[in-house]
Amino acid sequence: MKKLLELQNLDLQIEKFRARETEIPKQKNKFDIHRKRLADELKQSEDKFKGLQLEQRECESEVTAKQEEIKKKETALLAVKKNEEYQALLHEMEMHKKQIGVKEERILTIMEEMDNARTCFEEDKQRIAGEQAEIAAECDKIDAELAVAVSEREALEAKRGPLVEAIDPIHIRKYDRIRRAKKTGAALVPLQGESCSGCFMGITAQNVNQILGGEFLSCHHCGRLVYYAPRVEEETAEVSKGGL
């Protein structure tokens, strides 16, 4: 029984490390969200600058197109003979010049906005790079914590084989069967009064007497093996005295 309980204690420790190996990577979730927020923030800053660049090119293209229209109309003036047509061309040319003036004013405003957007983008890029570096450092710590958990779990698993070999195969099969059925937690539990401490259901008087006598029996309700803790402690103490 002592060896079987040692095996269970070992398995429960391994179980805790496996749970940690599942939970530790979840710590990165908040950093993944933070990374995405930073990436979105940087993209918005970059898109604003690129949007201004595009608008500037469009304004410059419109100015060039209007200037070409004015040149065409200046050439057309030379061939016009009627005053009405001449005045109409002059009016159109004047409208193009006004439109050019509006676009040129907008280009100047865009250039100023681009200077500000460029400065903001560079500042955002530097700040975000710093925050990303901090996130990477925190994620490295999490990876290191996970590596330690894996290493400690593997060290415990290495102890399991020799311990299993020292236990009666019949008891091992029964123990393993219960562990597989329960998935987690103890397969062996101490007697608590006249009840199983695993499911807290009552045990028959006959079985209680057998357990008190040093046997470990299956609980009829949950299937766990029930033992009498003081008896195991006595046996452990006797073994210790015998080794002195």
Helices and strands as residue ranges (DSSP letters): H 2-23, G 24-28, H 29-79, H 83-165, H 169-182, E 188-192, E 195-196, H 205-212, E 217-218, E 225-227, H 229-242
